[in-house]
Amino acid sequence: MKSNLLLVILFFSMVCTFGQISFEKAYFIDNDNRKTECLIKNEDWKNNPTEFIYKPEGTDLSVKATIASIKEFGIYKFPKKGQS
């Protein structure tokens, strides 16, 4: 009985852990200086990412972008480094 309870607790803790990554209101600027409002999948990067996944406004379609094709991206609720 204790092992079943332990398995149930372990299962629910894993489900909660996987639910931490979400899409946040954001933008990116491409190499042609066009700003795109979108939702970016916030993966809580520790280092600069080489790619990210975003959803254009008004769609549920996920698109992958690489840093080679953009100049800048940002998530609105997180300030840029050096800003407060």
Backbone hydrogen bonds, N-H to C=O, Kabsch-Sander energy under -0.5 kcal/mol:
donor,donor_aa,acceptor,acceptor_aa,energy
5,L,1,M,-1.9
6,L,2,K,-2.3
7,L,3,S,-2.1
8,V,4,N,-2.1
9,I,5,L,-2.3
10,L,6,L,-2.5
11,F,7,L,-2.5
12,F,8,V,-2.2
13,S,9,I,-2.0
14,M,10,L,-1.9
15,V,11,F,-2.0
16,C,12,F,-2.0
17,T,13,S,-1.7
18,F,14,M,-2.0
19,G,15,V,-0.9
20,Q,17,T,-1.2
21,I,18,F,-0.6
22,S,42,N,-0.8
24,E,40,I,-2.7
26,A,38,C,-3.0
27,Y,74,G,-2.1
28,F,36,T,-1.6
29,I,72,E,-3.0
30,D,28,F,-0.5
30,D,34,R,-2.1
31,N,69,S,-1.3
33,N,30,D,-1.9
35,K,33,N,-0.5
36,T,28,F,-2.8
38,C,26,A,-2.3
39,L,55,K,-2.2
40,I,24,E,-2.5
41,K,53,I,-3.1
42,N,22,S,-3.1
42,N,40,I,-0.7
43,E,41,K,-0.9
52,F,65,A,-2.4
54,Y,63,V,-3.0
55,K,39,L,-2.8
57,E,37,E,-1.1
59,T,56,P,-1.7
63,V,54,Y,-3.1
65,A,52,F,-2.9
67,I,50,T,-2.0
69,S,66,T,-1.6
70,I,67,I,-0.5
71,K,29,I,-3.4
72,E,29,I,-1.5
74,G,27,Y,-2.2
76,Y,25,K,-1.8
76,Y,74,G,-0.5
78,F,75,I,-1.9
83,Q,80,K,-2.0
